Structures are given as structure tokens and as C-alpha cells.
Amino acid sequence: MKIEEAILYCLASQNRGMRTEQIAEMINRHRLHTRKDGQPVTPNQVYAVVCRYPNMFTKAEGRIMLMI
């Protein structure tokens, strides 16, 4: 699955805002997304994707939340 789909899945399944570290850890633990280089997803990568999709995600009080 694409990383933005994996982030969406994490946030929807937890039904609460999460920190980028928590999202990255959950994606890696459940193997929801695999990078092309085989490395684990990083919190910085999660943050970059969240910034790229402002219509899907919002940032508040250090947490990422769903807009939809």
C-alpha cells in the first residue's frame, strides 16, 4: 500500500491523533508500507507525506489527525 494509505489506516484504526514516531512505528510493525530501498519508514518521511496532503491530514499540538 502507498505510504499515505498506510498513514490513513493507522490514524483510522486508532481513532485518535498520533505523533509521527508512533505512525512510523505502527507502519513498520505491521509492514503496511515497504520503501524501495528496504529501509523502515521514518518519522520524517511520515511528516513529509502529511505536509504533501493537507486535505487529508492536519497537524495540531504535536499530533497528526485525519481531516476526513
Secondary structure, DSSP 8 states (H G I E B T S, - for coil): --HHHHHHHHHHHHTS-B-HHHHHHHHHHHT----TTS----HHHHHHHHHH-TTTEEEETTEEEE--
